[in-house]
Amino acid sequence: MSKTQFSIIRAERKVVMDRIFAAPRDRVWQTITDPQLIPQWWGPNQYETVVDEMDLSVGGRWRFRNIGANGDEHAFHGTYLEIDPPYRLVQTFNYEPIGPGHESVETATLEALGNDQTRMTMVSVAGSLEDLDGMVASGMEGGARETWERLANLLEREVTHE
């Protein structure tokens, strides 16, 4: 299995993540779009993820909260802009403590590679360079890598236990 590749393209206000997962594309799609599965992989290990809302339809809203053992909470929300199962998911992304006006747009693309492997590429485009710099400074890379590692582990367990 590959590790998550993470790159920042500052001139385009982008963060690009890429990884090959050891699971067929349909399974990856199901795992990233099922509100029952989201808490099993979304967010860093030290947080419990709660899905408050997830209306997987164009214009539908989503809201997730990460809750730490000490009670600290980080809430995120957005709107689904494009849904093309099992190929592409586009959504807005807002980190609530920052407040309105700092939205990014995330595009997840899933490519079937054969041998029950899927490449997922996530491109996050920040609204401004300041927002991009803030995302990077907040520890986004570490959290994103940990999240995708959790996703990879969940997909491996699902494939192993079929």
Secondary structure by P-SEA (a helix, b strand, c coil): cccbbbbbcccccbbbbbbbbcccaaaaaaaaccccccccccccccbbbbbccccccccbbbbbbbbccccbbbbbcccccccccccbbbbbbbcccccccbbbbbbbbbbbccccbbbbbbbbbcccaaaaaaaaaaaaaaaaaaaaaaaaaaaaaaaaac
